[in-house]
Amino acid sequence: LVFALIVMAATGNNLMHLRTEMLNEANSKALALVRILAKEVNRDTHSIAALLRTLEEKQFHLFNEGYHATLLAQLAKSASLVREISIIDQRGVVMLSTEASLREKQLVEVDFYTKHLPDKLYISDPNSGRGLRQNRPNHDDPTRKGFITFSKRLGNKADSPIAIIVVGTDSMINSMQSLAEENDFNLR
């Protein structure tokens, strides 16, 4: 009986030690994943800010529809997280967009127009839907329904146009999921 109690106590002690080691390893992996994902989000945000700087350099105040439409299409294709890019004038009217149905629509009710600060990058709160056009197809998966906008005035004058970049939450989650899979993590 004494021997059985000693074996049980030793087994219990080993199990507790093993549990502690497993929790420490899991916490270590979770912390590593958080660091990796934070760096990825930071990298994505910087790449979108760089895209906005590129747009700012392209002189939208000298608006050339053909040139700027081609430029927007190329930039949207080159940025994996971007769903659409639009340029609005000081009245909130869409001058140009990779989403053709937005052309000449007024977007003054959206947060990037009402809260926009000159010379500052504005990142919106998450929005529902697939983009600035509200009649896009819906999906059952809620992560495919949201988007965030990044916007910046393209110049230092009050009448300078504003660039809006729409990034889908699904694109961000897919990017993070593939990054997590590369590093042997699982986000689900």
N, C-alpha and C positions, 0 to 999 in steps of 0.2 A: 504494500500500500504506500509506504514512504517512497519507494522507488518510482511508482506510478505518479505520485504527486510531484516529484522532482522532474520527471520527464515532461509532465504537463506544464509545469512552470517554465522549463527551458524552451519548450515548443511555443508557448505563449509569448515569451520574451523574444524569440526569433521572429515570430509573426509580427509583433509590434515593431521590431527593428526593420523588417522587410517593408511593412506598411509605410514607415517613416521615410525610408529610402525611395519608395515608389512615389510618395507625395512630393518629396524634394525634386525628383527627376521631372515629374509632371509640372511642378511650379517653374523649374528651370526652363523647360520647353515652352511653357506659356509665356514666360518673360521674354525669351528669345523671339517668339512669334510676335509679341507686341512691339518689340524693338524693330523687327523687320518690317512689319506692316506700317508702323509710324514713319519709317524712312521711305517706304514706297508711297504713302500718301503725300509726304513732303516732296518727294521727287515729282509725282504727278502734278501737284499744285505748282511747283516751280516750272514744269514744262508748259502748263497752261498760261502761267504768267509770261513766260518767254514768247508764247504764241501771241499773246496780247501785245507785247512789245514789238513783235514783227509787224502786226497789223498797224500799230501806231506809226511805224516807220514808212508805211506805204501811202501816206499822204491822201487820206480819204477826203480831206477838205478840197482836193482837186479831183472830185469824183469822176471816174471813168468806168462806166458800168461794165463794159466788156472785160477790161483788164481786172477790175476788182472782183467780178463774179468768178473769173477763172482762178484768181488768187484764193478766194474763200474756199472754193471747191478743192483746190490742191491742199490747202492747210487743213481742212476738215479730214481729208483722206489720210494725211500724214500723222494725225494725232489719234491714237487708238481709242481714247476715252470720249472723244468729242462726238456728239450726236448732230449738232448743228451750230452754225455760226451766223449771227445776224448783226447788221449795222443799223442803228437807229439815229435819226436826226434829233435836234434839240427839242422838237415837239413830241418825240416819242414815236414817230412814224418810221416803219421799217423801210430803209433805203434799199437794202440788199440783204439776201439771206440764202443760205444753202437749202432752206426749206421754201420753195417757190411760192407756196400758198400764203406766206407771211408778208410778201411784198405789198407795201403801201398800207398795211394794217397798223393801227395805232396801239401801242403797248404802254400807255401812261399809268395804268393801274398796277403794274407789277413792281415788286420791291426794288429791282435794280434801277428803275427809273426814279421812283419816289425817294429812295434812300441814298442815291448815288452821291459820292463826294468827289469833287474834281481831283484829278491826279492820284487817285487811290484805286487800288484793286478792290472790288467789292465781290464778296462771295455770299450768295444768297442763302437763306434758310432752305431746307429741302422743300420741293414743290411736288404736288401729285401730278400724274400724267406722264406722257412720254416726251414732252417738249413744250415749246411756246405755243404751238398749235394745239388746241384742246380736243379736236375730234380724231385723234390717233386711235388705233385699235388698242383695246384694253387686254390685259393678260391676267390670269388668275394669280400668278406669283406677284406678291406685293413689291418685291425688290425690283421688278421690271416696270413698275409704274411711276417711279420717282425720278427726279432730276434736280440738279443744282446748277445755278448759273454763276459764271465768273464774268464780270464786266469791268470795263475801264473806258474812260473818256479818251478819245484818240487825238489828243492835242491839249493845249493849255488854255484855250478860249472857251467861253461859256457856250458858244454855238458849235463847238467841235462835236462830231458824231460820237456815239457810244458803241463799242463793240460788246456783244454778248456771246459767250460761249456756253452752250448747253452740254453738260456732262451727265450721262445717265447713271443712276445708282447701280443698275445692273452691270454696267461697264466697270465701275469701281470694284464691285464685289467679285466679278469674274476675274479681274486683274489680281485681286488679293488672293482669291481661291487658287489660281494657277501658281502664284508665288508660294503660297503655303504648301501646295502639293510638291513643288520643286524642293522644298525644305523639309519634307516629310511631316507636315502638319495637316490637320483637317479642321476647317472652319465650321463645319456643320455639327 
